[in-house]
Amino acid sequence: MRSLKLSLGEHSYPILIGGGLLARADLILPFLRTPRIALVSNTTVAPLYMEPLAGGLEKVGVGVTPIVLPDGETHKNWESLNLIYDALLAARCDRSTTVVALGGGVIGDLAGFAAATYQRGVPFIQIPTTLLSQVDSSVGGKTGINHPRGKNMVGAFWQPKLVLADTDTLRTLPARELSACLAEVIKYGLIRDPPFLEWLETNMDGLLARDGDLLAQAIERSCANKAEVVAADEFETAKEGGRALLNLGHTFGHAIETGMGYGQWLHGEAVAAGTMMAVELSRRLGWLSAAEVGRVRTLMLRAGLPVTGPELGVARYLELMSHDKKVIAGRLRLILLKGMGQAVTYADAPGADIAAAIESCCRA
């Protein structure tokens, strides 16, 4: 088992990574305020992993209230959130009940937002079951739901007490989702860790083949990168750089997800295409060479990721991007690369260059 710590003072917590962790009730018990949990999952993950987890906890005296939601990004909304509240109230869960998220990023965001707001806040544990959630969304305390006009526009910061990433759950992850998850892994190499980018170029085939040791290494390195960034800027308030740098490709990518309808493009697929728009814009600003853009493109393609976005039209992209959370005082702040491993927050990109970058990275 690999372990690291996200250092946030009294809100610090461990991230545990390895195989067979779902069966380790002893790893979870120390983080429960009382021996009672509400276990939130979805219709895809619950049949695979809810019973092993719940059964192990019940054997050591933990009461489990199961909550199973519909699966998919289209269900990351108020209706699903209310299903969690309804179940918590029906089971008479109190402020000492720990909400546990068992699933991917959608479940983690929903369960975390419920934990942040139920009775003004209850303890929360993340047990991510997708590579995307293990390397990104389960770490850092961002929770929330989508709004028809924008992704993740309603939510709260609410740090978990523990992140437990069982790499065995990746064996059942569909190939398309595994590829989509790799977009967030590649992101860390691009924004701040060039040696990791080289490691990914060397080991991409092994990751796609689900080599357990390579996956564990990738998860640990990604979480270590994110933990350092979040520890320095927990609430994404830094005016320059900081936690916002983790959003490379996301402003463009969120526009794709919203414009196409939630669930049509997987989050990682949209981020991959959005990242290509960001690196192309960086090239047009004179910060990256054509060869460096080609390097990113090659790695994305090797990971099985899209390198072009849907043809929504530049005007539609820009309209959707105007609702992004990184718009401050009417200025769109984009995360771009001044070099490989050198991400920056930039609000002065000429509109014509943004439009040209979008157009060059789109397809019908």
C-alpha positions, -999 to 999 in steps of 0.1 A, spaced: 0 0 0 12 35 -9 3 65 12 7 102 12 -8 131 30 -26 163 20 -14 188 45 -42 213 54 -36 219 91 -65 204 111 -82 194 78 -52 172 67 -60 137 56 -42 106 42 -45 92 7 -41 54 6 -34 37 -27 -32 -1 -34 -50 -33 -42 -74 -50 -19 -82 -19 2 -120 -22 0 -118 -53 22 -97 -34 48 -124 -21 73 -95 -14 97 -83 14 74 -117 31 76 -127 26 112 -103 52 127 -119 79 106 -155 74 117 -169 97 144 -194 70 153 -199 35 139 -224 46 113 -221 55 76 -243 64 47 -228 47 17 -235 65 -16 -229 47 -49 -246 42 -83 -263 15 -102 -231 5 -120 -206 5 -91 -229 -8 -63 -235 -43 -77 -197 -47 -80 -183 -32 -48 -210 -21 -23 -215 -55 -7 -178 -62 -1 -173 -28 15 -205 -27 35 -202 -64 45 -167 -58 59 -178 -28 79 -209 -45 92 -187 -74 105 -169 -49 128 -201 -33 140 -206 -4 116 -242 4 106 -245 10 69 -273 30 51 -270 22 14 -279 49 -11 -278 40 -48 -282 67 -74 -286 65 -112 -253 64 -131 -240 91 -153 -231 128 -157 -267 136 -167 -277 127 -131 -252 151 -114 -281 175 -105 -305 186 -78 -327 156 -82 -299 132 -73 -288 154 -45 -323 153 -30 -323 115 -32 -293 116 -9 -310 140 15 -342 120 14 -323 88 23 -303 105 51 -335 119 66 -354 87 63 -326 68 81 -325 95 108 -288 101 101 -273 127 125 -243 150 124 -220 121 135 -229 99 105 -201 97 79 -211 100 43 -189 76 22 -187 81 -16 -181 48 -35 -178 55 -72 -163 79 -97 -162 117 -99 -200 122 -102 -207 102 -70 -178 118 -52 -190 153 -61 -227 145 -52 -219 127 -19 -194 154 -10 -219 182 -16 -245 164 4 -220 159 33 -211 196 31 -247 207 34 -266 180 54 -272 195 89 -246 221 79 -219 195 75 -211 159 83 -179 138 80 -170 125 45 -148 98 31 -139 93 -6 -135 57 -20 -129 64 -57 -134 36 -82 -123 52 -115 -88 63 -124 -101 99 -130 -115 101 -95 -84 84 -80 -60 108 -95 -80 140 -94 -116 145 -82 -114 126 -49 -85 148 -37 -89 185 -28 -124 189 -15 -142 202 -45 -178 190 -45 -209 201 -64 -235 196 -91 -240 208 -127 -264 235 -138 -279 235 -174 -258 266 -181 -225 254 -167 -207 224 -153 -199 224 -115 -215 258 -110 -232 249 -77 -211 234 -49 -189 237 -19 -154 230 -7 -156 201 18 -125 181 25 -128 143 31 -113 126 62 -98 99 41 -92 90 4 -90 52 -2 -80 43 -37 -83 6 -44 -65 -1 -77 -84 -34 -81 -115 -15 -90 -98 -4 -122 -100 -39 -136 -138 -34 -143 -134 1 -158 -144 1 -195 -116 8 -219 -131 41 -230 -133 54 -194 -97 43 -187 -85 63 -216 -106 93 -206 -91 92 -171 -56 95 -185 -63 130 -196 -61 142 -160 -29 122 -155 -12 137 -185 -23 172 -172 1 170 -142 31 164 -165 21 193 -187 15 219 -159 43 212 -135 61 178 -137 80 173 -170 98 141 -156 64 126 -151 54 135 -186 84 116 -199 75 87 -176 40 86 -191 55 86 -226 76 56 -217 48 37 -198 16 46 -217 12 11 -232 16 -5 -197 -10 18 -182 -35 10 -210 -28 -27 -203 -37 -20 -166 -4 -30 -151 -12 -27 -114 22 -13 -103 23 13 -131 -12 24 -123 -3 27 -86 27 48 -95 7 71 -118 -20 76 -91 6 83 -64 25 108 -86 -7 125 -97 -20 128 -61 13 141 -48 12 168 -75 -23 177 -67 -18 176 -29 11 201 -32 -10 225 -52 -41 222 -30 -21 226 2 -8 260 -11 -42 273 -23 -70 252 -8 -99 275 -19 -85 286 -53 -81 322 -42 -46 329 -56 -47 357 -81 -20 341 -102 -13 304 -106 -22 284 -76 -50 258 -77 -64 272 -109 -35 257 -128 -51 223 -123 -77 234 -148 -56 232 -179 -80 224 -208 -110 226 -185 -125 259 -196 -126 246 -232 -136 212 -220 -165 223 -199 -178 241 -229 -178 209 -248 -195 190 -221 -222 216 -216 -226 223 -253 -230 187 -263 -252 177 -234 -238 162 -202 -227 126 -207 -222 127 -245 -185 134 -240 -168 119 -210 -151 145 -188 -116 133 -197 -124 133 -234 -135 169 -232 -105 179 -212 -82 162 -237 -97 181 -266 -97 213 -245 -61 208 -236 -52 207 -273 -70 240 -277 -50 254 -248 -17 242 -261 -25 255 -296 -34 289 -281 -1 288 -262 17 281 -295 -1 311 -312 11 333 -283 47 322 -290 51 301 -258 52 266 -273 67 253 -305 49 233 -331 70 203 -321 58 206 -285 22 208 -296 28 177 -317 43 159 -286 12 166 -266 -10 154 -295 10 122 -299 6 113 -262 -31 120 -262 -36 98 -293 -15 70 -277 -38 72 -247 -68 68 -269 -80 103 -264 -97 128 -288 -75 156 -300 -102 176 -317 -135 190 -303 -170 190 -317 -179 218 -342 -201 238 -319 -191 271 -336 -167 296 -321 -195 319 -309 -211 290 -290 -178 280 -274 -171 316 -263 -206 320 -249 -203 288 -229 -168 297 -217 -182 330 -205 -200 311 -177 -168 295 -165 -159 299 -128 -126 314 -138 -143 345 -153 -136 374 -129 -149 409 -135 -159 399 -170 -124 387 -179 -118 351 -190 -87 337 -173 -73 307 -192 -47 282 -181 -20 281 -207 16 268 -210 46 291 -212 66 260 -217 63 223 -210 57 221 -172 51 258 -169 14 265 -166 2 301 -161 -31 319 -156 -36 343 -185 -64 368 -191 -49 388 -220 -51 363 -249 -64 382 -280 -99 371 -290 -88 363 -325 -62 339 -312 -87 322 -289 -111 318 -318 -83 305 -342 -72 279 -316 -108 267 -312 -113 265 -349 -81 246 -356 -90 220 -330 -126 213 -340 -142 188 -363 -177 184 -376 
